[in-house]
Amino acid sequence: MSSAATQRRVLLLAHTGRDAARDVALAFCKSLTGHGLLVRLLEADAAELGLDAQAYDPPLEFVAAEDDAGADCELALVVGGDGSILRAAEVTRASGTPVLGVNLGHVGFLAEAEPEDVEATIEAVVGRTWIAEDRLTLDVRVFRDGELVNQTFALNEASIEKAARERMIEVVVEIDGRPLSRWGCDGVVLSTPTGSTAYNFSAGGPVVWPGVEALVVVPISAHALFARPLVVAPDSVVAVEVIARTDGAAVLWCDGRRAVDLPPGARIEVRRGPKPVRLARLHLAPFTDRLVAKFDLPVEGWRGSAQRRRRAEEQRSEAPHTAVPPWEEPDA
């Protein structure tokens, strides 16, 4: 057995409030340690799972602090939904540890595997056959009276939303230091390509392929003639100012997890983050296939080259003496 300093480590994060996630997490602990990997967990998660570190060989490793939990880990394995994966992005951001999600949520767009893929996932982790993919993040800064009062990041989106249901907010949107438009609205979503299938999608924004580097700006229920989703350059700086002379207060949400109150007069600046979040992929399936699978999109009637070839061959076998029309011939 190698020394603790050189031992392969995997950080395991689980949505301990779900029975199914608990069962899968326990299965990972047993199997990964059985292959000689050291499994690290947050102390709070370990307590929720009722784990005894010494019951495993090698023993499990428990850490108290989240901000450096991914240090020295080759991978962060997440059992839960997209919320759990966003939590893992916070935990692993400093270390740059790749995040591999096993979906126990609903859509689970950020996840790479489903519960039935546990054995294949274990094989990939043990064999190191996964591939890391960098995802663009947002650097989010909040100013009051010209003073920086908060700085954070987002993997999916930063959303400026009205704080009270009965009042909309008035904002001015600025792109690269130039004013674009003023909106009376329920809010504004500032999204990454990764987040384009999350809040951005629900707000009517475009789906952006992960390979496209861009920032997306989407107004929510804006009372304005020009209030369309915008796609801007990845090196642009997008600023949203909450108009000072209005009564509507706002709140900033980053990935739906971290909130900052925004009084009238607050300014929010969003730009590309200096550090990406790394997602681990088990296979390089086209993003189109992921969209179809996750959203259960109807594709009946599509005739790709393989389908055309198969159909032509079936027609030949069923009626060998019947000529096949040119438009039914297989691709050359």
C-alpha positions in Angstrom: 0.0 0.0 0.0 1.3 3.4 -1.0 1.9 6.1 1.6 -0.9 8.5 2.6 0.9 11.3 0.8 0.8 9.5 -2.6 -2.5 7.6 -2.2 -5.2 8.2 -4.8 -8.0 10.2 -3.2 -11.6 10.8 -4.3 -13.8 13.4 -2.6 -17.3 12.1 -2.2 -20.2 14.5 -1.8 -23.8 13.3 -1.4 -27.3 14.7 -1.0 -27.7 13.0 2.4 -31.4 13.9 2.6 -32.4 11.4 -0.1 -32.4 7.7 0.8 -31.4 6.8 -2.8 -28.4 9.1 -2.7 -27.4 7.7 0.7 -27.5 4.1 -0.7 -25.4 5.0 -3.7 -22.9 7.0 -1.6 -22.4 4.0 0.7 -22.0 1.7 -2.3 -19.3 4.1 -3.6 -17.5 4.0 -0.3 -17.4 0.3 -0.2 -16.4 -0.3 -3.8 -13.8 2.5 -4.1 -12.0 1.6 -0.9 -12.2 -2.0 -2.1 -10.1 -1.0 -5.0 -7.6 0.7 -2.7 -8.7 4.3 -3.2 -8.9 6.7 -0.2 -12.4 8.2 0.0 -12.7 11.7 1.6 -16.0 13.1 2.9 -17.0 16.2 4.7 -17.5 15.6 8.4 -21.2 16.7 8.2 -21.9 14.3 5.3 -20.1 11.4 7.1 -22.2 12.0 10.2 -25.4 12.0 8.2 -24.4 8.8 6.5 -23.5 7.2 9.9 -20.0 6.2 8.6 -17.2 4.8 10.7 -13.9 5.7 9.1 -12.2 2.6 10.5 -14.7 0.2 9.1 -13.1 0.6 5.7 -9.6 -0.3 4.3 -8.1 2.1 3.7 -10.0 4.1 6.3 -12.2 6.9 5.2 -10.9 10.5 5.6 -13.1 13.1 7.1 -12.5 16.9 6.7 -14.3 19.8 8.4 -13.7 22.7 6.1 -15.4 22.9 2.7 -13.1 25.4 1.1 -10.1 23.1 0.8 -11.9 19.7 0.8 -10.8 19.0 -2.8 -7.1 19.5 -2.1 -5.0 16.4 -3.2 -8.1 14.7 -4.7 -8.0 13.5 -8.3 -11.8 13.7 -8.6 -14.9 14.9 -6.7 -17.7 12.3 -7.0 -21.2 13.9 -6.4 -24.3 11.9 -5.7 -27.4 14.1 -6.1 -29.0 16.6 -8.5 -27.7 19.7 -10.1 -27.9 21.5 -6.8 -25.5 19.1 -5.3 -23.1 19.5 -8.3 -23.3 23.3 -7.9 -22.4 22.8 -4.2 -19.4 20.7 -5.4 -18.4 23.5 -7.7 -18.0 25.7 -4.6 -16.1 23.1 -2.7 -13.7 22.3 -5.5 -13.2 25.7 -7.0 -10.0 26.5 -5.2 -8.3 23.1 -5.9 -9.6 22.8 -9.5 -10.6 19.2 -8.8 -12.8 17.8 -11.6 -16.5 17.1 -10.6 -18.3 14.0 -11.7 -22.0 13.9 -11.0 -24.3 10.9 -10.6 -27.9 12.1 -11.0 -30.3 11.5 -8.2 -32.3 14.7 -9.0 -34.9 15.5 -11.8 -33.3 16.6 -15.0 -29.7 16.5 -13.8 -28.3 18.4 -16.7 -24.9 18.8 -15.1 -24.6 15.1 -14.1 -22.7 12.6 -16.2 -24.2 9.3 -15.0 -27.5 7.9 -13.8 -28.1 5.6 -10.8 -28.1 2.5 -13.1 -24.5 3.5 -14.2 -22.9 3.1 -10.8 -20.8 0.1 -11.7 -19.6 1.7 -14.9 -18.9 4.9 -13.0 -16.8 3.0 -10.5 -14.8 1.4 -13.3 -14.2 4.7 -14.9 -13.0 6.3 -11.6 -10.7 3.3 -10.8 -9.4 3.2 -14.3 -9.1 7.0 -14.7 -10.9 6.8 -18.0 -12.9 10.0 -17.5 -12.0 13.2 -19.4 -12.0 16.7 -17.8 -13.8 19.5 -19.5 -13.4 23.2 -18.4 -16.5 25.3 -18.1 -16.6 29.1 -18.2 -17.6 30.8 -14.9 -18.7 34.2 -13.9 -16.9 36.7 -11.7 -19.6 38.6 -9.9 -19.0 41.9 -8.0 -21.4 44.1 -6.1 -20.8 47.8 -5.5 -22.6 50.3 -3.2 -21.7 54.0 -3.5 -18.7 53.0 -5.6 -17.3 50.6 -3.0 -16.9 46.9 -3.6 -18.9 45.1 -0.9 -19.1 41.6 -2.2 -17.3 39.4 -4.7 -18.3 35.8 -5.6 -18.6 33.5 -8.6 -21.2 31.5 -10.5 -21.1 28.4 -12.7 -24.7 28.6 -14.0 -25.9 32.2 -13.6 -26.0 35.4 -11.6 -29.6 36.6 -11.4 -30.8 40.1 -10.1 -34.4 39.7 -9.0 -37.0 41.8 -7.3 -37.1 41.3 -3.5 -40.8 41.9 -3.1 -43.5 40.2 -5.2 -45.7 43.3 -5.5 -42.9 45.6 -6.8 -40.9 45.3 -10.0 -37.4 46.8 -10.1 -35.9 49.5 -12.4 -32.5 48.7 -13.8 -30.1 50.1 -16.4 -28.0 47.5 -18.3 -24.5 48.4 -19.5 -22.3 46.4 -21.8 -18.5 47.2 -21.9 -19.0 50.6 -20.3 -21.8 51.8 -22.5 -25.5 52.0 -21.5 -27.8 49.6 -23.4 -31.3 50.0 -22.1 -33.4 50.7 -19.0 -35.9 48.0 -18.0 -38.7 47.9 -15.5 -38.7 44.2 -14.8 -38.9 41.3 -12.4 -35.1 40.8 -12.9 -32.2 40.0 -15.2 -30.4 36.7 -15.6 -26.7 36.7 -16.5 -25.8 33.2 -17.6 -22.9 31.1 -18.8 -23.3 28.5 -21.6 -23.4 25.9 -18.9 -26.3 27.7 -17.2 -28.1 28.3 -20.5 -30.2 25.2 -19.8 -31.1 26.3 -16.3 -32.7 29.6 -15.2 -31.8 31.2 -18.5 -33.8 28.5 -20.3 -36.8 29.0 -18.1 -36.6 32.8 -18.6 -36.7 32.4 -22.4 -33.0 32.7 -23.1 -31.1 30.7 -25.8 -29.5 27.3 -25.3 -25.8 27.8 -25.8 -23.5 24.9 -26.7 -20.8 24.4 -24.0 -18.1 24.9 -26.7 -19.3 28.4 -27.4 -17.6 31.0 -25.1 -20.1 33.7 -24.4 -22.2 35.5 -21.8 -26.0 35.6 -22.0 -28.2 38.5 -20.7 -31.9 37.7 -20.3 -34.5 40.2 -18.9 -37.3 38.7 -16.8 -40.8 40.0 -17.6 -39.5 43.4 -18.7 -41.9 46.3 -19.5 -39.9 47.6 -22.5 -40.0 47.5 -26.3 -36.4 46.3 -26.5 -36.1 43.5 -24.0 -34.6 40.5 -25.9 -32.1 37.9 -24.8 -28.6 39.0 -25.7 -25.4 37.0 -26.4 -22.2 39.0 -25.8 -18.5 38.2 -26.1 -16.8 36.2 -23.3 -14.5 39.1 -22.5 -17.3 41.6 -22.2 -18.2 43.2 -18.9 -22.0 43.3 -18.2 -23.2 45.7 -15.5 -26.7 46.1 -14.0 -27.5 49.1 -11.9 -30.6 49.2 -9.7 -32.0 52.7 -10.2 -31.5 54.7 -7.0 -34.7 56.7 -7.1 -37.1 53.7 -7.2 -38.7 51.9 -4.3 -38.0 48.4 -5.5 -35.2 46.6 -3.7 -33.5 43.6 -5.3 -31.5 40.5 -4.4 -28.6 38.9 -6.2 -28.6 35.1 -6.5 -25.5 33.2 -7.7 -26.3 29.7 -8.8 -29.4 29.9 -6.6 -27.2 29.3 -3.6 -25.6 32.5 -2.5 -27.7 35.7 -2.0 -26.7 39.4 -1.6 -29.3 42.1 -0.8 -29.3 44.9 -3.4 -30.7 48.2 -2.2 -31.6 50.9 -4.8 -28.4 52.3 -6.2 -26.5 49.0 -6.1 -24.3 48.1 -9.1 -23.5 44.5 -10.2 -20.6 43.8 -12.5 -20.3 40.4 -14.2 -17.4 39.2 -16.3 -15.7 36.0 -17.2 -14.2 34.3 -14.1 -10.5 33.8 -13.9 -10.9 30.1 -13.0 -13.1 27.6 -14.8 -14.9 24.8 -13.1 -13.8 21.4 -14.3 -16.5 18.8 -15.1 -15.5 15.1 -15.6 -17.0 13.3 -18.6 -17.3 9.6 -19.0 -17.8 9.8 -22.7 -17.8 12.6 -25.3 -21.4 12.3 -26.5 -22.6 15.2 -28.7 -24.3 18.0 -26.7 -27.3 17.5 -29.1 -27.8 14.0 -27.7 -27.7 15.3 -24.2 -30.4 17.9 -25.0 -32.6 15.2 -26.6 -32.1 12.8 -23.6 -32.5 15.3 -20.8 -35.5 17.1 -22.2 -37.0 14.1 -23.9 -37.2 15.9 -27.2 -39.2 14.3 -30.0 -37.0 13.2 -32.9 -39.2 10.6 -34.5 -38.9 10.8 -38.3 -35.3 11.8 -38.3 -33.4 9.9 -41.0 -29.7 10.0 -40.5 -27.2 8.2 -42.8 -27.2 5.0 -40.7 -31.0 4.9 -40.6 -31.2 5.4 -44.4 -28.7 2.7 -45.0 -30.5 0.3 -42.7 -33.9 0.9 -44.4 -32.5 0.4 -47.9 -30.9 -2.9 -46.8 -34.2 -4.0 -45.3 -36.1 -3.1 -48.5 -33.6 -5.1 -50.6 -33.9 -8.2 -48.3 -37.7 -8.0 -48.4 -38.0 -7.4 -52.1 -34.8 -8.4 -53.8 -36.2 -8.0 -57.3 -37.7 -4.6 -56.8 -35.6 -1.6 -57.7 -34.9 0.9 -54.9 -35.7 4.5 -55.8 -32.7 6.7 -56.0 -33.8 8.7 -52.9 -33.8 5.5 -50.9 -30.3 4.5 -51.8 -27.8 4.3 -48.9 -25.2 7.0 -48.7 -22.1 6.2 -50.7 
